[in-house]
Amino acid sequence: MSGGTTELTWFKSSYSGSEGDSCVEIAVAEQAVHIRDSKDVSRPAFSVERGQWSRFVGFVAEA
């Protein structure tokens, strides 16, 4: 599920350090959350359904 990611608003987590290394950026759209490597934004992003993203974030928060 990719494509159409150029008009999205990308952001990093507030937990990201100021160095900017090893980070991902996300962009939230109506049907999906898009994820890309912040160090190489020319590479294709990938996306997941919003429900899948919520489950992932919940899992990480518990870890």
Secondary structure, DSSP 4 states (H G I P E B T S, - for coil): -----TTS--B--TTS-TT--S-EEEEE-SSEEEEEETT-TTSPPEEEEHHHHHHHHHHHHH-
